[in-house]
Amino acid sequence: MKKQGGFTLIELVVVIVILGILAVTAAPKFLNLQDDAKVSAVKGLAGAMKGAAGITYGKAAVAGEESKETGYITVDGVSTAVKYGYPTNDTLGDVVDGLDSDWTTPISGANTYGYAGFDCYVQYSEAQLSGGVAIPAKVDVLGSAENCVLNN
């Protein structure tokens, strides 16, 4: 009989496949890629909200509604309430696609959007009047997750 001097090609391929499967399933948990992806998605939502608020303000300015405390513009065929030209807390979902269906509200009553059980979220604040001057709507990324806070 002949002695085997090493591994066969099939054995090497099986080991490589097993290592590949382990790398795909276990590596994200060790490298914390899931949290990084969630933080990036929340920051993307913040950008979408800022863009939608800016576009809404532009439409309101064209319609002459940007200086009124309560006004209405048409967005995608829907009459949308605006406050000093920016969407109100109640109508933000009209101008940001998927806001009400894809995101949860981690802090009840605070007009926040994010992932359930994840401490990184977006908070939308309506436009306000201060000293006779309209203060634009504000979008903040808040939370204690690593790399969560947006650098404005």
C-alpha positions in Angstrom: 0.0 0.0 0.0 1.0 3.5 -0.7 1.1 6.1 2.1 -0.8 9.3 1.7 1.5 12.3 1.7 -0.9 15.2 2.0 -4.5 16.4 1.5 -6.5 15.6 -1.6 -8.0 18.3 -3.7 -11.5 17.5 -2.6 -10.5 17.9 1.1 -8.9 21.3 0.4 -12.0 22.5 -1.4 -14.3 21.4 1.4 -12.2 23.2 4.0 -12.2 26.4 1.8 -16.0 26.2 1.4 -16.5 25.8 5.1 -14.2 28.7 5.9 -16.1 30.8 3.4 -19.4 30.0 4.9 -18.1 30.9 8.4 -16.6 34.2 7.1 -19.9 35.2 5.5 -22.0 34.4 8.6 -19.8 35.2 11.5 -17.6 38.1 10.3 -20.3 40.8 10.4 -21.1 40.0 14.0 -17.4 40.3 15.0 -16.8 43.4 12.8 -20.0 45.1 13.9 -21.0 45.8 10.3 -24.7 45.6 11.1 -24.6 48.6 13.5 -22.5 50.5 10.9 -25.1 49.8 8.2 -27.9 50.9 10.5 -26.1 54.2 11.3 -25.5 54.8 7.6 -29.2 54.1 6.8 -30.3 56.6 9.6 -27.9 59.2 8.2 -29.3 58.6 4.7 -32.8 59.1 6.1 -31.7 62.4 7.6 -30.4 63.5 4.2 -33.6 62.5 2.5 -35.6 64.4 5.1 -33.5 67.5 4.6 -33.8 67.3 0.9 -37.6 66.7 1.0 -38.0 69.7 3.4 -35.9 71.9 1.1 -37.9 70.9 -2.0 -41.2 71.4 -0.1 -40.0 74.9 1.0 -39.2 75.7 -2.7 -42.7 74.6 -3.8 -44.2 76.6 -0.9 -42.2 79.7 -1.9 -43.4 79.4 -5.5 -47.0 79.1 -4.2 -46.5 82.1 -1.8 -47.0 80.0 1.4 -43.5 80.3 2.9 -44.3 83.2 5.2 -47.5 81.8 6.6 -47.7 79.9 9.8 -50.3 77.5 8.3 -50.3 77.0 4.5 -51.0 74.2 2.0 -49.2 73.0 -1.1 -49.9 70.0 -3.4 -47.3 67.2 -3.3 -47.9 64.3 -5.6 -51.5 65.2 -5.8 -52.0 65.4 -2.0 -52.7 68.6 -0.2 -49.9 68.9 2.3 -49.9 71.3 5.3 -46.8 73.4 5.7 -45.6 75.7 8.4 -43.5 78.6 7.2 -43.0 76.7 4.0 -41.7 73.5 5.6 -43.6 70.2 6.2 -45.3 69.9 9.6 -44.7 66.9 11.9 -48.0 65.4 10.7 -47.3 65.8 7.0 -43.6 64.9 6.8 -44.6 61.4 5.6 -46.3 63.0 2.6 -43.0 64.3 1.3 -40.6 61.5 2.4 -41.3 58.3 0.7 -41.5 55.3 3.0 -41.2 57.3 6.2 -44.3 55.9 7.8 -43.9 52.3 6.5 -40.2 51.6 6.6 -39.2 53.3 9.9 -40.2 53.0 13.5 -40.6 55.8 16.0 -38.2 55.0 18.9 -39.3 57.9 21.1 -43.0 58.2 21.2 -44.3 61.7 20.6 -40.9 63.2 19.8 -41.2 62.9 16.0 -38.3 60.6 15.7 -37.6 57.9 13.1 -35.1 55.0 13.3 -34.8 51.2 14.0 -36.6 49.6 16.9 -34.1 48.8 19.7 -31.2 50.7 18.1 -30.0 54.0 19.7 -29.5 56.1 16.6 -32.4 58.0 15.2 -33.5 61.1 13.3 -35.5 63.8 15.0 -37.5 66.3 12.9 -38.4 69.7 14.4 -41.0 71.9 12.6 -40.2 75.4 11.5 -41.0 78.0 14.2 -41.3 81.8 14.6 -38.8 83.4 16.9 -38.7 87.2 17.3 -40.7 87.7 14.2 -38.3 85.6 12.1 -39.1 82.1 10.8 -36.6 79.5 11.9 -36.4 76.7 9.3 -37.3 73.1 10.1 -34.4 71.1 11.6 -33.3 67.5 11.1 -30.9 66.1 13.7 -29.3 62.6 14.0 -29.2 61.7 17.7 -28.3 58.7 19.8 -25.5 57.0 21.6 -24.6 54.4 19.0 -21.0 54.7 17.8 -20.6 57.2 14.9 -24.3 58.1 15.2 -24.2 61.9 15.7 -24.3 63.8 12.5 -21.7 66.5 12.0 -23.8 69.4 10.7 
